[in-house]
Amino acid sequence: MPMDAGNNGKQRPQDKFDLLAKEQGYRSRAAFKLLQLDTLFRLLPTARAVLDLCAAPGGWVQVAVSRAAPGPFVVGVDLAPIRPIRGALSLKEDITASARCGAAVRRLMDSRGVSSFEVVLHDGVGRKKKRGNPSVCGGTSASAAQEATTTQSALVMDAVRLATMFLAPNGTFITKFFRCKDYKAIMFCLKQLFERVHLSRPVASWSTPAEIYVICLRYKAPANIQPELLDLKQLHLLSVDAEKSKRQESTEFWKTGLASDFIWSEAQTPLEFLGSFLTISFDDPASLPIKNHELTTDEVVEYCLPSFSSVLVMTLVACTFAV
């Protein structure tokens, strides 16, 4: 089987997607990942402007040009030079320097009269910085992927930051990601910014490292974004606090009230009571007469467990006892 040299110089066996890329004129096998994602989600055909971050050598740019709406504005950004691609523009910028990179992208947009992008793509892989080489875009070997997850997570957040600068409302963001300790925090961030967040693993993905793609749909375009939401260290704290709050709300939602209070309380009407409690208990002494009443059938008791039907049934019971 033919061999291909990865970005770290090590040899890996070529597969059918390497061969197909050469046959069909794509610059990398990664093009088939975007082709498969677009076939599944139909993201590019309606896009008039597409931004590809960490775009070298340009496989995703080629797909964007061919699949986007007619006459698209497609921009590829990478520290590594991108050979010219018909129908696309490229910028030699570092996405980790978001202010400088963002300014360069904005100047190019202004020169073409483009106000926003419908789709922002990111297929970069983080790697540890080496002396004299500030780049963090490009590939990494499978064996080094685990060591690079922290850098990869930071790179994803850099891409998210740029996406929030340029995405149109209801726009789409796609990023590569490796499952790691930052997974929950980054997913929390994306779910705050987008209406829907999906995970996908294209057939063309390598089995190692265990890469996944996050497809974020319908950008909310908030007027103000909490700075901590785009800071990986602070994001962990935010996601933990949100999880605690969610658990607390869940606990409060499942509070149990007493049947005696439901029937005879003067402080709350039955409907107000049902707005505060999800279950009703007959276990206290004051509720025993209600539990033993001939109208309190087994079915009524069952409906006092969590159920939307309990609202109707218990309201009817309350009206019966009120009479």
Order of alpha helices (4+ residues) and beta strands (2+ residues): beta-beta-alpha-alpha-beta-alpha-beta-beta-alpha-beta-alpha-alpha-beta-alpha-beta-beta-alpha-beta-alpha-alpha-beta-alpha-alpha-alpha
